[in-house]
């Protein structure tokens, strides 16, 4: 396979991008995909700046301190109007640039962080789809052979091992709210039955311990014995009793969702969101969910647990503030 040719940009900028990427790789231990996304965005940004905005005969004739807010504003307009990028894509690119400039300013490579001054178009609010309690129950009922799938038949497995393998994945995934990469990294030694916890290794290899229910824990212990796994073995397997691939993890969800007759937008990540939102609906405090999900920012967790439209309507009908106008006789003087 031919190696993809790297974009040609200012050599000093390229050197600083490499330092920035190495920092994310070594110090922050970000994933390969995150580092590649930063690299792609930054090289594209500076290629456009050098060929469409500042335009010099020699791309090495400028330094980052020569860039102005006008240059970056022109870049925003160019990529939005000329390349027809969406506001969401533009925000992602500028987020990469802001992270880069913040890193450079902190380490004294530039005098001013001009990237943080740039205003961006508003991003349309995304409709946040996530499975309802009814859909999750449907999924697990189909998995457990209690209901028929879309073709009118019950779920079947090649053998007991495949059945336990697939059930283990869905119960651990839904029960721990783990990310795909966290599921992929779980080893037998990360299971702590005595305290009913699983250790997850998330972004930047940060560890956290999450609660696991008795039924899932029992399934895990049975599976470890059935698969004859050692402490260093990875827990999530394929039907050949080998460590499963990341792609196969997604396929496992896609196949079951399709066979069960559920909407195809229900993905691995949507299962994580569903677990969090249902937990919140059942009364788990937001800060507990934030810790369990491994979120740094509580606002991210809020996006996972925004009430469904029907829930909001029901709550407002039952507890609307105007109810005090018709029930004022029931309110005491301190009310």
N, C-alpha and C positions, 0 to 999 in steps of 0.2 A: 504494500500500500504506500502510495507517494505521500511524503510529508507535506502538510499544508504550508504554503509559502506565507511567511509572516509579513504583515504590512510594514512598509518603510516609513519611519517617522524620525524626528529629531533624535540624534543619538543620546543626548543628555537626558531627554525625556524618557527614552526607552530604558536607560540605565536606572532612572528613578522608579519607573514602573516595576522593573525587576526587583528592586529593593522593597517596594511596597508589597508585591506578591510574596516575596520570601518572608516578610514580616507576618503576613496572614497565614502562611504555611507553617512556619516554625513557632512563632510566638502565640498566635491565636489558634493554631492547629485546625484551620478551616478545611473543609472538604475539597477534594480535587475539582468538583463541579463548581463550587463557589469561586475558587481561584481562577478557573477558566472563564467564568462569567465576567469577573473583574477585568481579566486580561483582554477579552474580546471587546468589552465596552470601551476601555481606555484607549486601546490601539485605534479603534474606529473613530472615537472622539477626536483624537489628535490628528488622524489622517484627514478628517473633514476640516478641522481648524486650519491645517497647513495648506490644504489644496483649495478650499473654498472661502475661507474667512481672512486669514492674515496674509496669505499668498506672498511667498518670498522666492527668489530665484534659487536659493540654497536653504533647505529646510533646517540646516544647522545654524542659521544666522540669527536665531532668536533664543531667548531664555524664557522660562515660565514667568519670571517677574515682568517681562515685557507684555504679557497678556493683560487685557483690561476687561472690565465688566461688560463693555460694549461688545468685545469679541465674543464673550460667552453668550450674551443676549442674541447676537447675530447667529451663533451656532444653534441656539434654541429655536429661533425662527426658521432657520434653514432646514433643520431636521424635522420640524413640525409641518412646514409648508411644502418644502421641495421633496422631501423623502416620504411624506405622508405617514410619519410615525404617529401612533396614538399617544394621547396624553400619558397613559399608563407606561408605555415603553419609554417615553421621554423622561419620566420621573425616575425610572430604573437607571437609565444611563447617567442622569445627573446625580443620582445617589452614589453611583460608582465614582464619579468625578469629585463629589464633595468629600467622600471618604479618602480619596487620594490626596486632595489638597489639605485636608485636616492633618493627615499623616505628615505631609511635607512641611507644613507650618510648625507643627509640634517639634520637629527635628531640625528646624532652622534651614531647610533647603529653599524656602521662599519667604519673602518678607510679609506678604499679605495673603490671606485666604479669600480670594475674590469669589470663589464658587458659592459661598454661603449667602451671598448678597443677591443671587439671581432668583427672580420670581418665575414660577412655572405655571402653566395652564392648570386649571382645576381638573382633577380626575373624577369622572362620573362614578357615583357610588355603585359598587358591585352588588348585584343580587346574590346574597349568600345562601346557596343551597346546601342543605344538610339533611341526612335521613331523619325521619320522625321516629318516635318510639314504636309506632305501628310497623314501619318498614324494617326496623332492626329486629323486632320480634318475628316478623315474616321471614327474614333472612336466616335467623337461627332455627326457626321451626323447620324450614326447608333443609337446612344443614343436618338437623337431627331426625329427618325422615317423618316429621309429623304432618306435613302438608305436601301437596303436589307442586311441581314446578310449572313453567309456562307451557311445556309440551304435554302436561297431564300425567306425568310420571313422577315417582318419588326419587330422591337423590340416591344414587348407588355408588359404591366404591369397589375398586379392584380386590381389596383385601382389608383386613383389620388394620394393618400398618398404615395404609393410605388414609383410611378413615380417621385414625387417631392423629395422623400428621396434619391433615387439613383442619380438623376441629381444634387442635392445639393452637394453630396459627390464629384462627378467628377469636378464640376465647382470650388468648394472651393479648392480642391486638386491641380488642374492645375493652378488656378489663384494665389494661395499664395505660391506655391513651398514648402508646408509644409511636414515635415516628418510624417510617419505613427503615431508615438506616439504623435506628436503635433496635428494632426487631432483628435486623440482620446481624447485629453485634452481640446479642445475648448468648452467653456461654452457660453451661451447666453450673459453673462455680458462681454465677451471678444470681442463682436462686437461693433464697434463705427461708426455708420452710418454718424454722422456729419462730421467726418474727413476721412471717407472712409478707415478705417483701421481695421485689426483684430489683436488681441494680441495672439501670439503663445508662448507656454512654451516648450522650447527645452531641450537639454541635460543639466543635472545639474539644471533643473528648471529655466534656464536663459530665460528671457522674451525679446521678440522683437515685434515691431509693423510692419505689412506688409500692403501694399496697396491692396485694393480689388476694382475691376472694378464695374461700375454701374449695369450691368446686373446681376452679381453674388450677389451684395448687395441686389438688388430687389428680387432675388430668396430666399435669406436668410430671408428677412423680411416677405415674403409671407409664408415661411415654418414655421417660429416661430409662426405665427398666426394660421396656419393650424394644427400644432402639439400642440398648446396651451402650449408653453414652458415658464417657468419662468426664471428669471435672473440666478439662480443657476443650471438650467438644462444643460446637455451636448447637444451640437448642433447636432452632428452626431448620427443618430438613426438607428435602424433596422425597418423592415416593421411593427413590433408590437408597434412602438413608445417607444422603450426602448433604453437605451444606448447600442450602438453596441459593440461587442467584438472585440479585436484586430485581432483575426483570421478571423472574418467575413469581416473586412476591406480588407484583402488580397483577400478573396474569391470573393468579389464584383468586384474587378478589373479583376481577372482571368476569371470569368464567362462572363463579358461583352466583354473582349478581344477575348475569344474563340468564342462567338456567332457572333461577328462582322467579324470573319475570319481573324484576325490579328495574327502575330507571338506570340507564347506563352511565349517568353522571355520578353514581355512587362509587367512589374510588377508595383506595387505601387511606388517603388523607381525609376523605369524608367520614370514614369510620372513626377516625381520631376525633374529628369535630363532633360527631354524633355522640360519642361517649362523654365528651366534656359537656355538651349542651344538655344531655339527659341527666347527667350528674347534677348540673346546676338546677334543673327543673325539680329534681328530687331533694334539693336543699343543701347541697355541698357549697360552702362559701367560696366566693370568687378567688380569694387568696390561696385557698387550698388547691383549687383547680389550677391556678397559675403555677404553683410549685410542682404539681403532678405533671403538668404539660411541659415544664422546663422553659417557660417564657420569662424573659427578662422584664418585659414591659406589660403591666396589667391591661393596657389598652388592647394588646394583641389577644389576650384571653377574652376580653369583652366581645371581640368580633366572633369568637367561637360560641358564645352563649347568648347572643342577642335573641330575645324571645321570638318565636314564630308569630306570624301575623294573627293567627287564630287565638294564640295564648294571650297576646296583647289585647285583642278585642274582648275576650272573656274577662280578663282582669279589670279592664276599664268599665265594662258593663256592671260588674259586681261591686267595684270599689271606686267608681268615678267621684271626683271631688264634689260634683253638684248634688250628690246624695244627701249632703248635709242640709240642703235647702228644703228637702221634703221630710227629713228625719230629725229636724232640729229639736223636737220635744225630747228625744232620747239622749241629747248631749248635755252633760252637766255644765256647771258654770265655768269650770276650768278648761272645758273643751274648746 
